[in-house]
Amino acid sequence: MLTSAALSSPCSTPAVLRHRRKLHVSGPRSTAVVPPAMARKTLVTFDVDGTLIRSVGNNANKFHKDAFAFAFKKVFNLDTNIDVIHHHGSTDQLVAADVLAFHGISKEAIWANMPATCTAMLEHAAGAEDNAAAGLELLPGVERLLQTLAARDDTVVALVTGNLEPIAWTKMRRLGIYQHFTAPGIGGFGSDHTLRGELVKIAADRCAKELGVEVGPRFHVGDTPNDVIAAEFAGAVALGVTTGIFSKEELEASAKEKEKCVVLDGLNDLDAVLKALQLA
Protein backbone atom coordinates (compact mmCIF):
# COMPACT_ATOMS: atom_id res chain seq x y z
CA MET A 1 0.00 0.00 0.00
CA LEU A 2 1.33 3.45 -0.89
CA THR A 3 2.03 5.92 1.85
CA SER A 4 0.31 9.29 1.90
CA ALA A 5 3.60 10.88 0.85
CA ALA A 6 3.79 8.61 -2.16
CA LEU A 7 0.20 9.24 -3.10
CA SER A 8 0.67 12.98 -3.13
CA SER A 9 3.74 14.11 -4.98
CA PRO A 10 7.30 13.52 -3.90
CA CYS A 11 8.18 14.96 -7.31
CA SER A 12 7.04 18.46 -6.28
CA THR A 13 10.52 19.56 -5.24
CA PRO A 14 12.31 22.84 -6.02
CA ALA A 15 14.55 21.05 -8.50
CA VAL A 16 11.56 19.67 -10.39
CA LEU A 17 9.86 23.05 -10.41
CA ARG A 18 13.01 24.66 -11.86
CA HIS A 19 12.93 22.10 -14.66
CA ARG A 20 9.24 22.87 -15.17
CA ARG A 21 9.95 26.55 -15.65
CA LYS A 22 12.75 25.74 -18.07
CA LEU A 23 10.76 23.33 -20.22
CA HIS A 24 7.25 24.74 -19.92
CA VAL A 25 8.01 28.01 -21.67
CA SER A 26 5.59 30.45 -23.20
CA GLY A 27 4.70 30.08 -26.83
CA PRO A 28 1.99 30.82 -29.37
CA ARG A 29 -1.47 30.29 -27.97
CA SER A 30 -5.08 30.35 -29.05
CA THR A 31 -6.33 33.73 -30.22
CA ALA A 32 -9.72 33.22 -28.55
CA VAL A 33 -10.85 36.21 -26.48
CA VAL A 34 -10.27 35.81 -22.73
CA PRO A 35 -13.71 35.45 -21.09
CA PRO A 36 -15.01 37.65 -18.28
CA ALA A 37 -14.19 36.58 -14.74
CA MET A 38 -16.29 33.65 -13.52
CA ALA A 39 -17.64 32.82 -16.95
CA ARG A 40 -18.98 29.25 -17.00
CA LYS A 41 -16.92 26.99 -19.23
CA THR A 42 -16.79 23.34 -20.24
CA LEU A 43 -13.51 21.69 -19.26
CA VAL A 44 -12.15 19.03 -21.63
CA THR A 45 -9.04 17.20 -20.44
CA PHE A 46 -7.04 14.88 -22.66
CA ASP A 47 -4.75 12.01 -21.86
CA VAL A 48 -1.61 12.06 -24.03
CA ASP A 49 -0.16 8.68 -24.98
CA GLY A 50 -2.63 6.51 -26.88
CA THR A 51 -5.23 9.30 -26.96
CA LEU A 52 -3.66 12.30 -28.71
CA ILE A 53 -0.51 10.58 -29.93
CA ARG A 54 0.80 7.10 -30.63
CA SER A 55 4.22 5.50 -30.60
CA VAL A 56 5.62 4.35 -33.95
CA GLY A 57 8.72 2.72 -35.39
CA ASN A 58 11.95 1.56 -33.85
CA ASN A 59 12.24 4.74 -31.75
CA ALA A 60 8.74 4.49 -30.31
CA ASN A 61 8.33 7.06 -27.50
CA LYS A 62 12.13 7.23 -27.24
CA PHE A 63 12.26 10.65 -25.54
CA HIS A 64 10.12 9.53 -22.61
CA LYS A 65 11.53 6.00 -22.31
CA ASP A 66 15.09 7.29 -22.40
CA ALA A 67 14.27 9.71 -19.57
CA PHE A 68 13.21 6.78 -17.39
CA ALA A 69 16.29 4.74 -18.34
CA PHE A 70 18.60 7.68 -17.59
CA ALA A 71 17.02 8.14 -14.14
CA PHE A 72 17.21 4.44 -13.26
CA LYS A 73 20.91 4.44 -14.10
CA LYS A 74 21.77 7.71 -12.39
CA VAL A 75 19.83 7.17 -9.17
CA PHE A 76 19.94 3.38 -8.74
CA ASN A 77 22.76 2.31 -11.10
CA LEU A 78 20.28 0.06 -12.91
CA ASP A 79 20.41 -0.63 -16.65
CA THR A 80 16.74 -1.20 -17.36
CA ASN A 81 13.68 0.22 -19.10
CA ILE A 82 9.96 0.56 -18.48
CA ASP A 83 9.01 -2.27 -20.81
CA VAL A 84 9.84 -4.85 -18.14
CA ILE A 85 6.37 -4.08 -16.69
CA HIS A 86 2.86 -3.36 -17.98
CA HIS A 87 2.55 0.42 -17.78
CA HIS A 88 -0.40 1.46 -19.96
CA GLY A 89 -2.67 3.88 -18.10
CA SER A 90 -0.29 4.36 -15.19
CA THR A 91 1.46 7.53 -14.00
CA ASP A 92 5.18 8.22 -14.27
CA GLN A 93 5.94 7.89 -10.57
CA LEU A 94 4.08 4.59 -10.35
CA VAL A 95 5.75 3.34 -13.53
CA ALA A 96 9.14 4.11 -12.02
CA ALA A 97 8.15 2.50 -8.72
CA ASP A 98 6.92 -0.68 -10.43
CA VAL A 99 10.09 -1.01 -12.52
CA LEU A 100 12.27 -0.57 -9.45
CA ALA A 101 10.19 -3.05 -7.45
CA PHE A 102 10.55 -5.52 -10.33
CA HIS A 103 14.30 -5.29 -9.77
CA GLY A 104 14.00 -5.86 -6.03
CA ILE A 105 14.38 -2.30 -4.76
CA SER A 106 12.56 -1.81 -1.47
CA LYS A 107 9.46 0.37 -1.27
CA GLU A 108 11.20 2.62 1.26
CA ALA A 109 14.19 3.19 -1.04
CA ILE A 110 11.94 3.75 -4.05
CA TRP A 111 9.88 6.52 -2.48
CA ALA A 112 12.78 8.08 -0.57
CA ASN A 113 14.52 8.51 -3.93
CA MET A 114 11.48 9.42 -6.02
CA PRO A 115 12.27 13.17 -6.05
CA ALA A 116 15.77 12.39 -7.33
CA THR A 117 14.31 9.99 -9.91
CA CYS A 118 11.90 12.63 -11.23
CA THR A 119 14.64 15.26 -11.26
CA ALA A 120 16.90 12.95 -13.25
CA MET A 121 14.11 12.27 -15.76
CA LEU A 122 13.64 15.99 -16.28
CA GLU A 123 17.39 16.55 -16.51
CA HIS A 124 17.46 14.13 -19.44
CA ALA A 125 14.33 15.67 -20.96
CA ALA A 126 15.85 19.14 -20.90
CA GLY A 127 18.83 17.92 -22.89
CA ALA A 128 16.83 15.86 -25.36
CA GLU A 129 13.95 18.25 -26.05
CA ASP A 130 14.83 18.67 -29.73
CA ASN A 131 14.18 14.94 -30.25
CA ALA A 132 10.99 14.74 -28.23
CA ALA A 133 8.82 13.88 -31.26
CA ALA A 134 10.97 10.93 -32.35
CA GLY A 135 8.87 7.79 -32.57
CA LEU A 136 5.62 9.68 -31.99
CA GLU A 137 2.83 10.89 -34.26
CA LEU A 138 -0.54 12.58 -33.84
CA LEU A 139 -3.55 10.32 -34.05
CA PRO A 140 -6.11 11.00 -36.80
CA GLY A 141 -8.41 13.95 -36.16
CA VAL A 142 -6.51 15.25 -33.13
CA GLU A 143 -5.21 18.51 -34.57
CA ARG A 144 -8.56 19.44 -36.15
CA LEU A 145 -10.40 18.70 -32.90
CA LEU A 146 -8.01 20.74 -30.78
CA GLN A 147 -8.17 23.64 -33.23
CA THR A 148 -11.96 23.53 -33.09
CA LEU A 149 -12.08 23.46 -29.29
CA ALA A 150 -9.44 26.20 -28.94
CA ALA A 151 -11.50 28.54 -31.14
CA ARG A 152 -14.50 28.33 -28.80
CA ASP A 153 -14.93 30.82 -25.97
CA ASP A 154 -16.97 28.41 -23.84
CA THR A 155 -14.35 25.67 -23.52
CA VAL A 156 -11.06 25.10 -21.68
CA VAL A 157 -8.70 22.62 -23.35
CA ALA A 158 -6.32 20.92 -20.92
CA LEU A 159 -4.20 17.84 -20.26
CA VAL A 160 -4.59 15.09 -17.69
CA THR A 161 -1.74 12.67 -18.08
CA GLY A 162 0.55 10.45 -16.08
CA ASN A 163 3.52 12.17 -17.75
CA LEU A 164 5.59 14.51 -15.62
CA GLU A 165 4.36 17.96 -16.60
CA PRO A 166 7.44 19.25 -18.48
CA ILE A 167 7.65 16.02 -20.46
CA ALA A 168 3.97 16.25 -21.45
CA TRP A 169 4.23 19.85 -22.67
CA THR A 170 7.48 19.16 -24.49
CA LYS A 171 5.74 16.42 -26.49
CA MET A 172 2.89 18.80 -27.30
CA ARG A 173 5.27 21.52 -28.50
CA ARG A 174 7.40 19.23 -30.64
CA LEU A 175 4.33 17.67 -32.25
CA GLY A 176 2.97 21.14 -33.08
CA ILE A 177 -0.22 21.23 -30.99
CA TYR A 178 0.87 23.09 -27.84
CA GLN A 179 -0.77 26.31 -28.99
CA HIS A 180 -4.23 24.73 -28.99
CA PHE A 181 -4.29 24.26 -25.22
CA THR A 182 -5.76 27.03 -23.11
CA ALA A 183 -3.09 29.37 -21.69
CA PRO A 184 -1.22 29.22 -19.39
CA GLY A 185 -1.27 25.44 -19.76
CA ILE A 186 -3.89 23.88 -17.51
CA GLY A 187 -3.91 20.27 -16.37
CA GLY A 188 -3.12 17.52 -13.91
CA PHE A 189 0.14 15.63 -14.30
CA GLY A 190 2.12 12.69 -13.02
CA SER A 191 4.34 15.16 -11.16
CA ASP A 192 1.29 16.30 -9.16
CA HIS A 193 0.02 12.97 -7.87
CA THR A 194 0.33 9.25 -8.45
CA LEU A 195 -3.41 8.61 -8.91
CA ARG A 196 -5.04 9.57 -12.20
CA GLY A 197 -8.40 10.36 -10.61
CA GLU A 198 -6.75 13.01 -8.46
CA LEU A 199 -5.22 14.50 -11.61
CA VAL A 200 -8.68 15.06 -13.09
CA LYS A 201 -9.64 16.92 -9.91
CA ILE A 202 -6.42 18.94 -9.92
CA ALA A 203 -7.07 20.05 -13.50
CA ALA A 204 -10.52 21.35 -12.56
CA ASP A 205 -9.14 23.18 -9.52
CA ARG A 206 -6.44 24.82 -11.62
CA CYS A 207 -8.96 25.80 -14.26
CA ALA A 208 -11.01 27.70 -11.67
CA LYS A 209 -8.04 29.26 -9.85
CA GLU A 210 -5.75 30.14 -12.74
CA LEU A 211 -8.38 31.22 -15.25
CA GLY A 212 -10.93 32.67 -12.84
CA VAL A 213 -13.79 30.79 -14.46
CA GLU A 214 -16.63 28.68 -13.14
CA VAL A 215 -16.02 25.10 -14.20
CA GLY A 216 -19.18 23.74 -15.78
CA PRO A 217 -19.48 20.33 -17.46
CA ARG A 218 -16.26 18.29 -17.30
CA PHE A 219 -15.09 15.62 -19.71
CA HIS A 220 -11.97 13.49 -19.62
CA VAL A 221 -10.79 11.84 -22.84
CA GLY A 222 -8.58 8.77 -22.61
CA ASP A 223 -7.78 5.37 -24.04
CA THR A 224 -7.48 3.17 -20.93
CA PRO A 225 -9.82 1.81 -18.24
CA ASN A 226 -7.85 3.94 -15.77
CA ASP A 227 -8.96 7.04 -17.67
CA VAL A 228 -12.59 5.99 -17.41
CA ILE A 229 -12.23 5.21 -13.72
CA ALA A 230 -10.42 8.49 -13.11
CA ALA A 231 -13.15 10.53 -14.79
CA GLU A 232 -15.81 8.81 -12.72
CA PHE A 233 -13.81 9.27 -9.50
CA ALA A 234 -13.51 13.01 -10.15
CA GLY A 235 -17.13 13.54 -11.21
CA ALA A 236 -16.40 14.03 -14.91
CA VAL A 237 -17.89 12.31 -17.93
CA ALA A 238 -15.52 9.80 -19.52
CA LEU A 239 -14.96 9.83 -23.27
CA GLY A 240 -13.09 6.65 -24.04
CA VAL A 241 -11.29 6.08 -27.32
CA THR A 242 -10.11 2.75 -28.70
CA THR A 243 -6.88 4.17 -30.13
CA GLY A 244 -4.74 2.46 -27.50
CA ILE A 245 -4.58 -1.22 -26.59
CA PHE A 246 -8.04 -1.53 -25.01
CA SER A 247 -11.30 -2.45 -26.74
CA LYS A 248 -14.64 -0.69 -26.58
CA GLU A 249 -15.95 -3.52 -24.40
CA GLU A 250 -13.05 -3.19 -21.94
CA LEU A 251 -13.50 0.57 -21.66
CA GLU A 252 -17.26 0.32 -21.18
CA ALA A 253 -16.86 -2.45 -18.60
CA SER A 254 -14.64 -0.21 -16.47
CA ALA A 255 -17.44 2.33 -15.96
CA LYS A 256 -19.76 1.93 -12.98
CA GLU A 257 -21.98 4.78 -14.16
CA LYS A 258 -22.69 3.74 -17.73
CA GLU A 259 -24.57 6.95 -18.52
CA LYS A 260 -21.38 8.93 -17.84
CA CYS A 261 -19.19 6.98 -20.26
CA VAL A 262 -19.13 7.31 -24.03
CA VAL A 263 -16.70 5.25 -26.12
CA LEU A 264 -15.69 6.17 -29.67
CA ASP A 265 -13.33 4.55 -32.15
CA GLY A 266 -11.11 7.66 -32.07
CA LEU A 267 -11.16 11.44 -32.41
CA ASN A 268 -11.34 11.63 -36.20
CA ASP A 269 -15.14 12.08 -36.40
CA LEU A 270 -15.36 15.71 -35.28
CA ASP A 271 -19.15 15.84 -35.18
CA ALA A 272 -19.37 12.69 -33.06
CA VAL A 273 -16.77 13.97 -30.63
CA LEU A 274 -18.44 17.37 -30.25
CA LYS A 275 -21.75 15.63 -29.66
CA ALA A 276 -20.19 13.41 -26.99
CA LEU A 277 -18.75 16.54 -25.34
CA GLN A 278 -22.20 18.16 -25.46
CA LEU A 279 -20.79 20.98 -27.57
CA ALA A 280 -22.90 20.37 -30.68
N, C-alpha and C positions, 0 to 999 in steps of 0.2 A: 504494500500500500504506500502511495506517495505521501510524503510529509506535506504540511501546509506550505512550507517554504518552497518545496518543489512544485507544488500546484500553482503557486503564484508565479513569480518570475525571477529566478536567480540570474537571468540574463540582463536585468535592468540595472546595470552597473554603470558608473561614469565612463569607463572605457568603451562600453557598448554604445552609450549615447553619443560619445565623440565620433565613433564610426558612423552612427546614424546621420549626424549632421554632415559628415563628409560625403556620404553616398547619396543621401536623400536631399539633393540640391533642387533649387527652384528651376523651373523650365517652362516651356509654353503650356498654356492651360486653356480650358474651354473659354470661349468668348461670351458665354451666357451671362446675362445681367445678374449681379448679386441680389438676392431677394431681400425684402424688408426683414427686420429682426422679428423672430418668432413666426415666420411664415411656416405653414405646415407642408412638409415634403415627404415623398416616398423615399425610403432608403433601400437601395439595391446593393447588396454585397456579393462579391464574386470570389470564389476560390480561384487559385491560379493553375496549378499543375493538373492537367486532365480536364479542366473546365474551360479556361481561356487559351491555354497552350498545351502542346504535346511534345514529348521527347521523340527525336528521330535520329536515325543513323548511328554510326559507330561512336559518335561523341554525345550520345543522348544525355541531356541535362548535365553536361560536363562541368559547367561553372559551379553549380550547386553541389554536385557530388564531390568535386575536388576540394571544395571548402570543408566538407566533413572530413575527408581523408587527411587534409592538412592538419586539422585540429586534433584528430586522433593521434597522429604522429607527434605533433608538438607537445601536447599535454600529457599523453599516456605512453608515448613511444610505441604505438601500435601501427602496424602496416595493415590497414583494413579498409573496408568501404561499406556503404549502407545496404548494399545488395545481399549481405549475409542474413538480413531479416526481411520480413514483410512490412513495408512502411507506407503503403498507400492509405491516405486519409489521416495520417498521424501528424504531429507537430514536430518541429525541428529538435526541440529539447528532448522529447520522448523518443524520437528516432535515435538521437545520439545515445540516450540512456539505454535503449534496447540493444544497440550494437555493442556498447561497452559491457553490458550484462552478459551478452552472448560470449564475450571473451573472458568472462570470469571476474570482471571488476566489481567490487562490492558496491552496494547501493550508496553507502556513506561516502565512498570515494567519488562515485559518479556525481552526486549532487553537490559535494563540497567543491568540486572542480568544474561545475557547469558554467559559472561565469567565465572562467578561463577558456573553456571549450568554445563558448559563443564568441568571445573576443577573438580567438584564433580563427574561427570561421570568417568573421568579418574582416580580419586582417588579410586573409587570402582574397576575399571578395573585392576589397579595395584595390588590390594589385592586379586583379584579373577582370576588371569591369569591362574592358574593351571586348572581351570574348564571351560576355554573358549570354549572348544569343546562340552560341554554338550548340548544335544538337537540339534546338528548340524551334518550333514554328507555331504561328497562330492557328487556332482551329477555325473551320469554315464559319463565316457569319459574325465572328467576334468583333472585328473592327467596325463593321457597319452598325452593329447593335450598340457598341459603346459610343460611336459618333451620334447615333440617334438619341440615346439617353442623355449624353452630355449637352445636347442642344436644347433640352427641356429645362424650364425654370421651376418645375415642380418635383424634381428628382435629384437625389444625391447618389453619385456613383462611387463605390468604395470597394476595398479589398477586405476579405477575411480569409486568411491563409495561415497554414502552419509554418511557412517560411519566416525566418527572421526578417524584420521589416526592411532593413537596407537591401537585403538580397531580393526580396519581392519587388521593390521599386526599381532596382537595377534591371531586373528582367523586363519590366514594363517599359522602361526607357529604351533599352536596346532592341526591343521588338517593335518600337514605334507607336505604342498606345498609351504611354504615360499621360499625355496631355488630355486624354478623355476622362480622366478621373477628377472628381471635384477637388479643387484646391482647398486646403493646403496638403491634401493627401490623407484622406480619412480611412480608418480601418482598424482591424484587430489582427494581431500578428503573433507568430510563434515566439517572439521575444517578449510578449506581454504576459502570456500564460501558457500552460501546457495543454489545457482543455479547450477544444474547438468551440464548444457551446459558450464558454466565457468570452471567447473572441468575438462572437456575434453580439453579445451584450456590450462589450467594450467599444465596438464600432458604433453602436447606437448612442452610447454615452458621449463619445467624441464628436459625433455629428451634432448633437444638441449643444455641447459646450463650445466647440471650436467654430461652428458656423452660426450659432445663435438662432437655430431653427427648432420648431416643434417637429419631432419625429412622428410621422404618421404611419401608414402601412409599411411593414418591413418584409423584405424578401431576401433569402440567401440562396445563391446559385452554386451548386457543386455537383461533383461526379461520384461521390462515395456515400455509403450509408452513414458514415460519421458526419457528413455535411447535413444530411437529412435530420439526424438526431440532434445535431447542434442547433439547427434552426428551430426545431420544436422546443428544445430546452430553453432557448432565449425568447420564445414567443413570436418568432417570425414564421412566415410561410416558406416552405422548402420548394425550390425549383430544381429538381434533379435532372441531370443530363447523362446520357449513356455514352459519353465520349471518352470515358476512362475504361477501367477493367470490369465494371459492374453492370449488370443487366437491369432493364426496367423492372423486372420482377424483384430483384434484390433490393433496389432502391425503394420501391413501394412497400416491401415487407418491413423495412426498417422504420417506417412511420407508424406511430401509435394513433395519431390523429390524421386519418386518411384524407379528410377534407382540407387539410393544410399542407398537402404534398401533391405537387404536379410533376410528372416526369415526361421529358421530351427527348427526342433522339439527339438533339444538339441545339446550337444557337443560330443555325443558319436560316431558319424560318422566322423572319423578323416579326411578321404579324402574329404568329403563334406565341412567340416569346412575350411580346407586348401585351397580348391578351392574358397570358399567365401571370404577368406582373400587374394586371388590372390597370394598364396604362393605355388601353385601346377601347 
